[in-house]
Amino acid sequence: MRIPDVFVGGLGVFVPEVVSVREAVDKGWCSAEEAAVHGMSGAAVAGEVPAPEMALRAARAALEAAGGRAAEVGLLLYCDVWHQGPDGWLPQYFLQRHLVGGDALAVELHQGCNGVFSALELAGPYLGVAPAGRPDALVVAADNFGTPRFDRWRSAPTVFGDAASAMVLTRRPGIAQVLSVGSAAVPELEEGGRYGEPMFPPGATTGAPVDWIARDEAFGKVAETSSELRIAWIMVQKTMMQLIGRVVAEAGVRFEDLAYAALTNLAPDAIEHRWMEILRMPMSRSTWDFGRTIGHLGASDPLVSLHHLLETGKVGPGDHVLLGGIGSGVTISCAVVRILDRWG
């Protein structure tokens, strides 16, 4: 959908120190063969810094970049993938307490790796009807995957890094303008995210380790013998092509107008075949070379990569950037932003 007059007032990120994949191999955390599959060179590792604390740091940086108007935030959307703190406790209220106060609506979006795009779709309409005293929205994403049930080096077909990102959305012109955003799903593949495991009791309550690789492999064997699932996987590519075409058209630009694509940090084959071939862009105009150094950051990938493009001067006023993500569901999301100002 096209989003009229929504601007990025400020961006903030918190990316902890990186541990190299070479060190992980040397220490036996993963094998050289496993590392070769995903092509990552490192992962940002937060240690014992809680995800909500990282979120607070990123949000403060975003608000400072936007002029420090925390009191004008009327909507706080907190996106996450992994566990945030004690059971029964909700992380958005930690940021509400320390940043925006009790008059804002604070909501957690447990939307997986595409959470930031869901937040954009929800924040746009809010900004159109926001009260005069609370005209802005704050979108935050944060995860620390370094917990006992999850092995960042071996639990998934990629390496997971820890990070937080934040974006202030406003009706006032800022560093960038959000032109359009959209999402689509192929729900026939929903079972792939949980295949072979019971929905109850949840694994988090039993201490069962997470093994997305085993789920993917088992579901893949079923898909080989199921015409319905084979068709569903073909639909993923078709749905992605249709979505990207629609969102780019709604932004009022053409594929050739896009300077960069900031995408989910996955294996290069997934990026090149699923995204860059559709966009008719070379891999050099994706953020893979940067993303592979820090790992897949849950919902933070697109915002951290956009921040990197701005901070390094790879994009500037007049450039268009496509943000894209694919996650559980199977869900595909993307957005187009126009850069209006130089970083800093």
Order of alpha helices (4+ residues) and beta strands (2+ residues): beta-beta-alpha-alpha-beta-alpha-beta-alpha-beta-alpha-beta-beta-beta-alpha-alpha-alpha-beta-alpha-alpha-alpha-beta-beta
